Amino acid sequence: MRLWLGILLLWGLMAVAGWGVGNGAMAVQLDKLLALPDWQSWLGYDQLGRPVGARLLLGAQTSLVVALSVVSLSALIGTAIGLVSGYVGGWLDRFVVRVIDVFLAFPGLLLAIGMAAVLGPGVENVIIALVVVGWVSYARLARAQTLSLRSREHVLAARALGAGHGRILLRHVLPLIMAPLGVEMSFGVAGAVISEAGLSFLGLGVQPPADSWGSMIREGTRYMLVAPHLVLAPGLALMLVVLAANRLGDHWRDRLDVKRLDG
């Protein structure tokens, strides 16, 4: 548990350190093309003589901004839709379910690729494309949880005392579904990081001079035989962050599993 938290904390520190890199990561050094690590850059240099370590920090910054933005917006939109749909029911709930089914009929990453291709490359468009895909899981979870809670005694009591629908949802329903939503958000961070890297690898995400782990891997594949560090550094960073987010989600889910605890 502490290991995975430490990795995510290191990811955040790398992103913060990226603000202090400045233009040094983009400086072309012709005398250090594909050079091995030295005291100035412990991770070596790329095909333009740029320090891989500095670019790795900028890539961490990009992935963190995208992950936090996508997860926050997706959770906000999806939870609001799921809460209202599950609480109101009727034709509205049936309509929301049909929309969710339509989105789930398409593979998420392929839908994100299509959205990114339509919107064009760039960090903002990557966030929009991933939010369009990502809200569905939160809406489905929030709806299912709300359906199980709307007939509980405390909700019926609040309704009998004259509490408004908005107050009931915000004070009596939402707090009880925050734990499973938090688990979904931890998995969402891993999904957003890997999706952003995938879009950037395909050339549909972050564009130069901005850096992304996905674009670094794409550039490094041309030189794998002579400079494998160009792929290994961003690849390992990406793997560790995604693994840590998923393991934390698994741990949190197990802690909330009542049946498992009873057993």
Secondary structure by P-SEA (a helix, b strand, c coil): caaaaaaaaaaaaaaaaccccccccccccccccccccccccccccccccccaaaaaaaaaaaaaaaaaaaaaaaaaaaaaaaaaaaaaccaaaaaaaaaaaaaacccaaaaaaaaaaaacccaaaaaaaaaaacaaaaaaaaaaaaaaccccaaaaaaaaacccaaaaaaccccccaaaaaaaaaaaaaaaaaaaaaaaaaaccccccccccaaaaaaaacccccccccccaaaaaaaaaaaaaaaaaaaaaaaaaccccccc
